[in-house]
Amino acid sequence: MSIQPVFERFAAPLEKKYTARSSADCRLTGAGSEIARILCVHATVTCVSAEAGENEVRYTGRLYTAVVYEDARGTVCRIERGAEFSKRADAPDCKETDAASVTLSVLSVSPRREGNSIFISANIGAEIAVRSVKEVPYLTGGNGLILQQREIQAVKSAEVTARIEADDEFETGYVGDVLLHSENVIIDDAECSAGTVIVSGEINLQICALKDDGLCSYERLIPFRREIPCEDAFRGKDCDASVTITSSNVTAVTDEGRNNCTLTCEITAEIRCRVYETVPLRVATDVFSPLCETEKTMGVLPSGRTKGYRKFTEHIAGLAALDGEIDFSCNLQAVALQSAEVNAVMHDSAWFAEGTASATLLFADSDGGHRSAAITLPFSAELAGLRLAEGESVTLSAIVCGLSARQKQEGRIDAEGTLRISARIEETSAPECVTEVKEGKAYTENTNAVSVFLPQAGDDLWAVAKKLGKAPDEVLACNPELTFPVESGRRIVIYRKI
């Protein structure tokens, strides 16, 4: 063998991501005769377990639905049901030894009647992460080889999870019953300290309740800050976090004598944190041999990581799209199930958050009957001061708070609220390096004492050396007057040692 490459290995944490779509149903047996009109449906889903298999991921989940409806007597009521399900998702290249985690979300929900039963069908999205450790070789030297090298920052990561509990209690006017509640969560910041990851954020709690004179809605913004033990964490390391609500409970204690009510909420969530460690490596980005043809294989070492968070608060207002009919005879009562979808978009060198805020508007018609309609408010807000360096990207998440609706013009809804945005800055560079070198056909020995080479204009030193099959230092030693990139018409002289 003419060449003898030398490799080192990097234990790279490998994460493969997949997405899947499925559906699950909750059956309300016998509810068809009781429910005259469905006003609002809220569905949440949590992952119970997940495991990797050969080219697939198996997971189980629990679907919980709450339905607010009007019965035949015109009374507003609620009904709750849960269902468990098992799914399989295609995951090419997945192995049984890999570790899998699944985050589930409800993309849409719709009711349907079948006989005397009502089915609540949820379209469920699954974000799947499959993690393993892969030994990635990278070329560092060897006999008969000339390397082009540079230093990169490879990345390792460690993951920790923790369970958190948040609670709140507040007084309101008299409430007959809590019809439904929903929660949205946002991460404001995640940072490493000595032996801990500190995660802070906010949970937006929304409550729809029944009063003597109709419906009402309440809202609470519950801040949280948790210190999660992590032996890999120390000040200065990068980290990120994600939060999933796993359970929530709202209870109401009424005091008829004082005509008020105390609402108490208990929320449980899971925080998943990842701590990143950068490892400097000197790797080969190109290689050739003066002895023979070579065939190289390039690979990628893990380098992406979260660099930090930025928080923004914006007021949004405007004419909302209305999925339904309304007029001045209607009495607007409550706004429920607020949510926001947001993306980062650049316009004229500035970053904007663009998306929609959505909610369900509950109201009473001229006859006193209860109705509902979906409202959607588009928005575009500049993220003032947000700047990204080369190789960075940004991912946005948002919650909408205090969304209110008014009918200024008949049949039209004006909405306004507060948008709280979290911008996660990510480094996305993926440096390539030589991971394999194969020996090819040997070159014929050049016996000329002097060789003259006409380079292509614009070639740098490495390109010239590679074409000549000589080390860059040898090219410069024979032609000390050369400057790079090479100018048109220059000649390069190589002297053979005898």
C-alpha positions as CSV (number, residue, x, y, z in Angstrom):
1,M,0.0,0.0,0.0
2,S,1.4,3.4,-1.0
3,I,-0.6,5.5,1.5
4,Q,-1.3,4.9,5.2
5,P,-4.0,7.3,6.5
6,V,-4.4,7.9,10.2
7,F,-7.8,8.5,11.7
8,E,-9.1,9.6,15.0
9,R,-12.7,9.1,16.2
10,F,-15.2,11.5,17.7
11,A,-18.1,10.0,19.8
12,A,-20.8,12.1,18.2
13,P,-24.3,12.3,19.6
14,L,-26.5,11.6,16.6
15,E,-30.1,12.8,16.5
16,K,-32.4,11.9,13.7
17,K,-35.8,13.6,13.5
18,Y,-39.0,12.4,12.0
19,T,-42.6,13.6,11.8
20,A,-45.8,11.6,11.8
21,R,-49.5,12.3,11.5
22,S,-52.3,10.1,13.0
23,S,-55.7,10.4,14.4
24,A,-57.5,9.3,17.6
25,D,-61.1,9.4,18.7
26,C,-63.0,10.0,21.9
27,R,-66.5,8.5,21.9
28,L,-69.2,10.2,23.8
29,T,-71.6,7.3,24.2
30,G,-75.3,8.3,24.4
31,A,-74.5,12.1,24.2
32,G,-76.1,12.5,20.8
33,S,-79.6,12.9,22.3
34,E,-78.3,15.3,25.0
35,I,-76.2,17.6,22.9
36,A,-78.2,20.1,20.8
37,R,-75.3,22.3,19.7
38,I,-71.6,22.0,20.3
39,L,-70.1,25.3,21.2
40,C,-66.4,24.5,21.8
41,V,-64.1,21.5,21.8
42,H,-60.7,21.4,23.4
43,A,-58.3,18.5,23.0
44,T,-54.9,17.9,24.5
45,V,-52.6,14.9,24.0
46,T,-49.6,13.6,25.9
47,C,-47.1,10.9,25.1
48,V,-47.1,8.1,27.7
49,S,-44.2,6.0,26.3
50,A,-42.0,5.7,23.2
51,E,-39.5,3.1,22.0
52,A,-37.3,2.7,19.0
53,G,-37.5,-0.4,16.7
54,E,-36.0,-1.5,13.4
55,N,-36.9,1.4,11.1
56,E,-39.8,2.5,13.2
57,V,-40.8,4.1,16.5
58,R,-43.7,2.8,18.6
59,Y,-45.4,5.2,21.0
60,T,-48.5,5.4,23.1
61,G,-50.5,8.5,24.0
62,R,-53.4,9.7,25.9
63,L,-56.1,12.0,24.4
64,Y,-58.2,14.2,26.6
65,T,-61.2,16.1,25.3
66,A,-63.5,18.7,26.9
67,V,-66.7,19.6,25.1
68,V,-68.9,22.7,25.9
69,Y,-72.4,22.4,24.5
70,E,-75.9,23.6,24.7
71,D,-78.6,21.1,25.5
72,A,-82.2,21.0,24.3
73,R,-83.3,23.2,27.1
74,G,-80.7,25.9,26.2
75,T,-78.5,25.2,29.2
76,V,-74.7,25.3,28.7
77,C,-73.0,22.1,29.9
78,R,-69.7,20.3,29.6
79,I,-68.6,16.8,29.1
80,E,-65.1,15.3,29.4
81,R,-63.7,12.1,28.0
82,G,-60.3,10.5,27.6
83,A,-58.9,7.8,25.3
84,E,-55.6,6.0,25.0
85,F,-54.0,5.0,21.7
86,S,-50.9,3.2,20.3
87,K,-49.2,4.2,17.0
88,R,-46.2,3.2,14.8
89,A,-44.2,5.7,12.8
90,D,-41.8,5.0,10.0
91,A,-38.3,5.9,11.0
92,P,-35.7,4.8,8.4
93,D,-32.3,3.9,9.8
94,C,-33.7,3.6,13.3
95,K,-32.4,0.8,15.5
96,E,-33.7,-1.0,18.6
97,T,-30.7,0.2,20.6
98,D,-31.6,3.9,19.9
99,A,-33.4,6.1,22.4
100,A,-36.6,7.7,21.2
101,S,-38.7,10.6,22.5
102,V,-42.0,11.8,21.0
103,T,-43.7,15.1,21.5
104,L,-47.4,15.1,20.5
105,S,-49.7,18.0,19.6
106,V,-53.3,18.3,18.5
107,L,-53.3,19.9,15.0
108,S,-57.1,20.0,14.7
109,V,-60.1,18.6,16.3
110,S,-63.6,18.0,14.9
111,P,-66.8,16.4,16.2
112,R,-69.1,14.1,14.3
113,R,-72.4,12.3,15.1
114,E,-72.9,8.6,14.6
115,G,-76.3,7.5,15.8
116,N,-76.8,8.3,19.4
117,S,-73.0,8.9,19.9
118,I,-70.7,11.7,19.2
119,F,-67.1,11.1,18.2
120,I,-64.4,13.7,18.8
121,S,-61.7,13.2,16.2
122,A,-58.3,14.7,16.8
123,N,-55.6,15.0,14.1
124,I,-52.4,14.4,16.0
125,G,-48.9,15.5,15.1
126,A,-45.8,13.7,16.4
127,E,-42.4,15.2,16.5
128,I,-40.0,12.2,16.9
129,A,-36.3,12.4,18.0
130,V,-34.2,9.3,17.8
131,R,-30.8,9.6,19.6
132,S,-27.7,7.4,19.4
133,V,-24.0,7.8,19.7
134,K,-22.0,7.3,16.5
135,E,-18.2,7.0,16.3
136,V,-17.3,9.4,13.4
137,P,-13.8,8.9,12.0
138,Y,-11.9,12.0,10.8
139,L,-8.5,12.1,9.0
140,T,-5.6,13.6,10.9
141,G,-2.5,12.5,9.0
142,G,-0.7,9.5,7.4
143,N,2.1,8.5,5.2
144,G,2.0,9.4,1.5
145,L,-0.8,11.9,2.0
146,I,-0.9,15.7,1.9
147,L,-3.7,17.3,4.0
148,Q,-5.6,20.6,4.0
149,Q,-6.6,21.1,7.6
150,R,-8.5,23.5,9.8
151,E,-9.8,23.7,13.3
152,I,-13.5,23.2,13.9
153,Q,-15.7,23.2,17.0
154,A,-17.5,19.9,17.2
155,V,-20.4,19.6,19.7
156,K,-21.4,17.1,22.3
157,S,-24.6,17.3,24.2
158,A,-26.1,15.9,27.4
159,E,-29.8,15.7,28.2
160,V,-31.7,16.0,31.5
161,T,-35.4,16.0,32.2
162,A,-37.3,17.2,35.2
163,R,-40.9,17.4,36.4
164,I,-42.2,20.8,37.5
165,E,-45.3,22.0,39.2
166,A,-46.9,25.4,39.0
167,D,-50.0,26.6,40.8
168,D,-52.0,29.7,41.1
169,E,-55.1,30.9,43.0
170,F,-57.2,34.0,42.5
171,E,-60.6,35.3,43.3
172,T,-63.4,36.3,40.8
173,G,-67.0,37.1,40.9
174,Y,-69.5,34.3,41.4
175,V,-69.0,31.4,39.0
176,G,-71.4,28.5,38.7
177,D,-69.0,26.1,37.0
178,V,-65.7,25.9,35.1
179,L,-66.5,24.7,31.6
180,L,-63.0,24.3,30.2
181,H,-59.5,25.5,30.6
182,S,-56.4,25.5,28.3
183,E,-52.7,26.2,28.8
184,N,-50.0,27.4,26.5
185,V,-46.4,27.6,27.6
186,I,-43.4,29.6,26.4
187,I,-39.7,29.5,27.3
188,D,-38.1,32.9,28.0
189,D,-34.6,31.8,28.8
190,A,-32.4,28.8,29.6
191,E,-28.9,29.2,31.0
192,C,-26.2,27.0,32.7
193,S,-24.9,27.6,36.1
194,A,-22.7,25.5,38.3
195,G,-24.2,22.1,38.3
196,T,-27.7,23.3,37.2
197,V,-29.7,24.4,34.2
198,I,-31.9,27.4,35.0
199,V,-35.1,27.5,32.9
200,S,-37.6,30.4,33.0
201,G,-40.8,31.0,31.2
202,E,-44.6,31.6,31.4
203,I,-47.7,29.5,31.3
204,N,-50.8,31.2,29.9
205,L,-53.9,29.8,31.7
206,Q,-57.3,30.4,30.1
207,I,-60.5,29.5,31.8
208,C,-64.0,29.6,30.4
209,A,-66.7,29.6,33.1
210,L,-70.5,29.6,33.5
211,K,-72.2,32.5,35.3
212,D,-75.9,33.1,36.0
213,D,-76.2,35.6,33.2
214,G,-74.1,33.6,30.6
215,L,-70.5,32.8,29.9
216,C,-67.3,34.5,30.9
217,S,-63.6,34.0,30.5
218,Y,-60.6,34.5,32.8
219,E,-56.9,34.5,32.1
220,R,-53.7,34.2,34.2
221,L,-50.1,34.5,33.2
222,I,-48.1,32.2,35.5
223,P,-44.3,32.7,35.5
224,F,-42.0,29.9,36.4
225,R,-38.3,29.5,37.1
226,R,-36.7,26.1,37.8
227,E,-33.2,25.1,38.6
228,I,-32.6,21.6,37.3
229,P,-29.6,19.6,38.5
230,C,-27.2,18.6,35.7
231,E,-23.6,17.5,36.3
232,D,-22.6,18.5,32.8
233,A,-23.6,22.1,33.3
234,F,-21.4,25.0,34.2
235,R,-21.5,28.7,33.6
236,G,-20.8,29.7,30.0
237,K,-22.1,26.5,28.4
238,D,-24.9,26.8,25.8
239,C,-28.2,25.0,26.6
240,D,-31.8,25.0,25.6
241,A,-35.1,23.6,26.9
242,S,-38.6,22.5,25.9
243,V,-41.7,22.3,28.1
244,T,-44.6,20.0,27.7
245,I,-47.8,20.3,29.9
246,T,-48.6,16.8,31.1
247,S,-51.6,17.5,33.4
248,S,-53.7,20.4,34.6
249,N,-56.5,20.8,37.0
250,V,-58.7,23.8,37.8
251,T,-61.2,23.9,40.8
252,A,-63.7,26.5,41.8
253,V,-64.9,27.1,45.4
254,T,-67.8,29.4,45.5
255,D,-69.0,31.6,48.4
256,E,-72.6,32.5,47.8
257,G,-72.7,34.7,50.9
258,R,-69.9,36.9,49.5
259,N,-71.0,36.3,45.9
260,N,-67.5,35.4,44.8
261,C,-65.4,32.4,43.8
262,T,-61.8,31.2,44.3
263,L,-60.3,29.5,41.4
264,T,-57.3,27.3,42.0
265,C,-55.2,25.7,39.3
266,E,-52.5,23.0,39.5
267,I,-50.3,22.4,36.5
268,T,-47.7,19.7,36.0
269,A,-45.2,19.9,33.1
270,E,-42.0,18.1,31.9
271,I,-38.9,20.1,31.1
272,R,-36.4,18.6,28.7
273,C,-33.0,20.4,28.8
274,R,-30.0,19.9,26.6
275,V,-26.5,21.1,27.5
276,Y,-23.9,21.6,24.8
277,E,-20.2,21.2,25.0
278,T,-17.8,22.3,22.2
279,V,-14.8,20.2,21.5
280,P,-12.0,21.8,19.3
281,L,-10.8,19.3,16.6
282,R,-8.2,19.7,13.9
283,V,-9.7,17.9,10.8
284,A,-8.8,17.4,7.2
285,T,-11.1,19.2,4.7
286,D,-9.2,17.9,1.6
287,V,-6.5,15.4,0.9
288,F,-4.4,14.1,-2.0
289,S,-1.4,11.9,-2.5
290,P,1.7,12.6,-4.7
291,L,2.0,8.8,-5.1
292,C,-1.3,7.7,-6.4
293,E,-4.9,8.6,-7.1
294,T,-7.1,8.9,-4.1
295,E,-10.8,8.8,-3.5
296,K,-12.1,10.6,-0.4
297,T,-15.4,10.4,1.5
298,M,-16.6,13.5,3.3
299,G,-18.7,13.4,6.5
300,V,-20.2,15.9,8.9
301,L,-19.4,16.3,12.6
302,P,-22.1,17.6,14.8
303,S,-21.8,21.3,15.5
304,G,-25.3,22.8,15.8
305,R,-26.4,24.2,19.1
306,T,-28.7,26.8,20.7
307,K,-26.8,30.1,21.4
308,G,-29.5,31.8,23.5
309,Y,-32.9,33.3,23.7
310,R,-34.5,36.7,23.0
311,K,-37.9,37.8,24.4
312,F,-40.3,40.2,22.7
313,T,-43.7,41.6,23.6
314,E,-45.9,43.2,21.0
315,H,-49.4,44.6,20.9
316,I,-51.5,43.2,18.0
317,A,-54.9,44.6,16.8
318,G,-57.0,44.6,13.7
319,L,-59.9,43.1,11.8
320,A,-60.3,39.4,12.5
321,A,-61.5,36.7,10.1
322,L,-64.7,35.3,11.4
323,D,-65.9,31.7,10.8
324,G,-69.6,32.3,11.3
325,E,-72.3,34.9,11.3
326,I,-72.9,37.7,13.8
327,D,-74.9,40.9,14.1
328,F,-75.6,43.7,16.5
329,S,-78.3,41.7,18.3
330,C,-75.6,39.3,19.5
331,N,-74.1,39.6,23.0
332,L,-70.4,38.8,23.0
333,Q,-69.6,36.9,26.2
334,A,-66.2,35.1,26.2
335,V,-63.1,34.4,24.3
336,A,-61.6,30.9,24.8
337,L,-58.8,28.7,23.5
338,Q,-56.4,31.4,22.5
339,S,-53.4,30.2,20.5
340,A,-50.8,31.6,18.1
341,E,-48.8,30.3,15.2
342,V,-45.7,32.3,14.2
343,N,-42.8,32.2,11.8
344,A,-39.6,34.3,11.5
345,V,-39.5,36.2,8.2
346,M,-36.9,38.7,7.0
347,H,-37.9,41.9,5.2
348,D,-35.4,44.6,4.1
349,S,-32.7,43.2,6.5
350,A,-35.0,43.2,9.5
351,W,-36.6,40.2,11.2
352,F,-40.4,40.1,11.6
353,A,-42.7,37.7,13.5
354,E,-45.6,36.8,11.1
355,G,-48.5,34.6,11.8
356,T,-52.0,34.4,13.2
357,A,-53.7,34.5,16.7
358,S,-56.8,32.3,16.9
359,A,-59.5,31.8,19.5
360,T,-63.1,30.7,19.9
361,L,-65.6,33.5,20.4
362,L,-68.7,32.6,22.5
363,F,-71.8,34.7,22.3
364,A,-75.6,34.8,22.7
365,D,-78.0,35.5,19.8
366,S,-81.1,37.6,19.9
367,D,-83.2,34.7,21.2
368,G,-80.7,34.0,24.1
369,G,-79.3,30.9,22.4
370,H,-75.6,30.2,22.7
371,R,-73.4,30.3,19.7
372,S,-69.7,30.2,18.8
373,A,-67.4,31.2,16.0
374,A,-63.7,30.9,15.3
375,I,-61.8,34.2,15.0
376,T,-58.3,34.6,13.4
377,L,-56.2,37.7,13.7
378,P,-53.2,38.0,11.3
379,F,-50.2,39.9,12.6
380,S,-46.7,41.1,11.5
381,A,-44.4,42.5,14.2
382,E,-40.8,43.6,13.8
383,L,-38.4,41.9,16.1
384,A,-36.5,45.1,16.9
385,G,-32.7,44.6,17.5
386,L,-32.7,40.9,16.4
387,R,-29.5,40.3,14.4
388,L,-28.1,36.9,13.3
389,A,-24.5,36.1,12.6
390,E,-23.4,34.0,9.7
391,G,-24.4,30.4,10.3
392,E,-27.2,31.2,12.7
393,S,-30.9,30.8,12.4
394,V,-33.9,31.7,14.6
395,T,-36.9,29.7,15.7
396,L,-40.0,31.5,17.1
397,S,-42.6,30.4,19.6
398,A,-45.4,32.6,20.9
399,I,-48.4,32.8,23.2
400,V,-51.2,35.4,22.8
401,C,-52.6,36.9,26.0
402,G,-55.7,39.0,26.8
403,L,-57.3,38.6,23.3
404,S,-60.5,40.6,23.3
405,A,-63.2,41.0,20.6
406,R,-65.6,43.9,19.8
407,Q,-68.2,44.4,17.1
408,K,-67.6,47.9,15.9
409,Q,-69.3,47.3,12.6
410,E,-72.2,44.9,12.2
411,G,-71.0,41.4,11.2
412,R,-67.3,42.3,11.7
413,I,-65.0,41.5,14.7
414,D,-62.1,43.7,15.8
415,A,-59.7,41.9,18.0
416,E,-56.6,43.0,20.0
417,G,-54.3,41.3,22.4
418,T,-50.7,41.0,23.5
419,L,-48.2,38.7,21.8
420,R,-45.3,37.3,23.8
421,I,-42.6,35.9,21.6
422,S,-39.6,33.8,22.4
423,A,-36.8,33.7,19.8
424,R,-34.3,30.8,20.0
425,I,-31.0,31.6,18.3
426,E,-29.4,28.4,16.8
427,E,-26.1,27.8,15.3
428,T,-26.7,25.7,12.1
429,S,-23.2,25.3,10.6
430,A,-22.2,21.7,9.8
431,P,-18.5,21.5,8.9
432,E,-17.4,18.7,6.6
433,C,-14.2,16.7,7.1
434,V,-12.6,13.7,5.4
435,T,-13.8,10.5,7.0
436,E,-12.4,7.9,4.5
437,V,-9.5,7.7,2.0
438,K,-9.1,5.0,-0.6
439,E,-6.0,4.3,-2.6
440,G,-6.2,4.3,-6.4
441,K,-3.9,3.9,-9.4
442,A,-0.3,4.7,-8.8
443,Y,1.1,7.7,-10.7
444,T,4.0,7.3,-13.3
445,E,7.2,8.8,-11.9
446,N,8.2,12.1,-13.4
447,T,11.9,11.9,-14.4
448,N,12.3,15.5,-15.7
449,A,14.7,17.6,-13.7
450,V,12.5,20.7,-14.3
451,S,8.8,20.9,-14.9
452,V,6.8,24.0,-15.9
453,F,3.1,24.4,-15.0
454,L,0.7,27.0,-16.2
455,P,-1.9,27.5,-13.4
456,Q,-5.4,28.7,-13.9
457,A,-6.0,32.3,-13.0
458,G,-7.6,32.6,-9.5
459,D,-6.1,29.3,-8.2
460,D,-5.1,29.4,-4.5
461,L,-2.0,27.7,-3.1
462,W,-3.9,24.5,-2.2
463,A,-5.5,24.2,-5.7
464,V,-2.1,24.6,-7.4
465,A,-0.4,22.1,-5.0
466,K,-3.1,19.5,-5.6
467,K,-2.8,19.8,-9.4
468,L,0.9,19.4,-9.2
469,G,0.8,16.6,-6.6
470,K,3.3,18.6,-4.4
471,A,3.1,19.8,-0.9
472,P,2.2,23.6,-0.6
473,D,5.6,24.3,1.1
474,E,7.4,22.6,-1.8
475,V,5.6,24.8,-4.4
476,L,6.5,27.9,-2.4
477,A,10.1,26.9,-2.0
478,C,10.5,26.6,-5.8
479,N,8.6,29.8,-6.5
480,P,9.0,32.3,-3.7
481,E,7.9,35.1,-5.9
482,L,4.4,33.7,-6.3
483,T,1.3,35.4,-4.9
484,F,-2.1,33.9,-4.5
485,P,-4.7,33.8,-5.9
486,V,-2.6,33.3,-9.1
487,E,-2.6,36.0,-11.7
488,S,-3.2,35.3,-15.3
489,G,-0.1,34.3,-17.4
490,R,2.0,33.2,-14.5
491,R,4.2,30.1,-14.7
492,I,5.2,27.7,-11.9
493,V,8.5,25.9,-12.0
494,I,9.1,22.7,-10.0
495,Y,12.6,21.2,-9.6
496,R,12.9,17.5,-9.1
497,K,15.3,16.5,-6.4
498,I,18.1,14.1,-7.6
